[in-house]
Amino acid sequence: MAKKAPTGPSGLIVVDKPAGLTSHDVVSKMRWIAGTRKVGHAGTLDPMATGVLILGVNKATRLLTWVVGETKTYTATIRLGVSTLTDDADGDATAIAQEGTLAAVSEDAIRRHIAELTGDIMQVPSAVSAIKVNGVRSYARVRSGEDVELDARPITVHSFDLHQMRPSTASYQLGDEEMSADVLDLDVTVVCSAGTYIRALARDLGAALGTGAHLTALRRTAIGDIRAEDAHTLDELIAGREAEQPAPLLPIEEAARRLFEVRQLTAAEATDLANGRRISPTEGSAPASPSRTTGSTGGHDKPTTDGISAAFAPDGTLVALIENTRFRRENVAAPVLVFEAGRTF
């Protein structure tokens, strides 16, 4: 039996995720707010983290495949001197640096090791993560007492900027003993590719400095060109729903215009795309690389909006997402996602 098509408006909405909720928690709340089961998100945020979470509603969930691969921007606080099980403040302390260790760490050394974690690097994700190992989430294996070693994967850290260093002391429970630890908090901004774990950057910086480290704060401030200023709080959205106001969705047509290059079609081109046929190539766009069309979800292979055009019919209908490719030795534009299948324009 065919699935029933979702009813109601389609669009994207940017939520400022609060601390303490999972991304799935936000999706669940948005299903009630928007009055539909068809809600998804683009890029998981850890429960401790706050900030930009892009949700798709109804047909706009189909845009999320490309949003997930966009560059992310974060502000974070890395605490040197203490390691935790989860590499962030939600995990139990596993090691505390010996007295005097932090005093021997210079700002030059910190900046040097930050530079080594910038650019195209291989990163081992945090073991307490949602990555599946033989069908079981890695975090579930760790919390059951299993030692998990994940494979390194390629990421790109476009920039990793240190803004401030703040020494202090903090209390931690290490096993059965409560201990006071000298710590050094680093306020940083990271711009990185999809698939980057900021917790793992903190862990690796602490390991390189010999101090241990974990995140105490993480906020995502942007996904591509969509920023925190575009976001709504859950409290605002819930209040709107209770007042029977429609959810403030960015309509799917406007979302596509904001995310992708735009191509205006003739009626004949719109009909061809709606029926799965290729059209003449889009000027100024190169043919897509093979990895773009595989749907892979690992590191650099995540689909992005680069090279994708949103194709609009003369009446303003979003017909399809298209990209240039080669077919029978000719350059053409082919549909990668059709929204108006079978229509004649």
ABEGO torsion letter per residue (X at the ends): XBBBBBBEBBEBBBBBBBBGBBAAAAAAAAAAAAGBABBBBBEBBBAABBEBBBBBBEAAAAAAAAAAABBBBBBBBBBBGBBBAAGBAABBBABBBBBGAAAABBAAAAAAAAAAABEBBBBBBBABBABBBGGBBAAAAAAAGBBBBBBBBBBBBABBBBABBBBBBBBBBBEABBBBBBBBBBBBBBBBBBGBBAAAAAAAAAAAAGAEBBBABBBBABBEABBAAABBBAAAAAAAAAAGBBBBBBBAAAAAAAABBBBBBBAAAAAAAAAGBBBBBBBGBBBBBAAAAAGBABEAABBBABGBBBBBBAAGBBABBBBBBBBGGBBBBBBABBABBGBBX
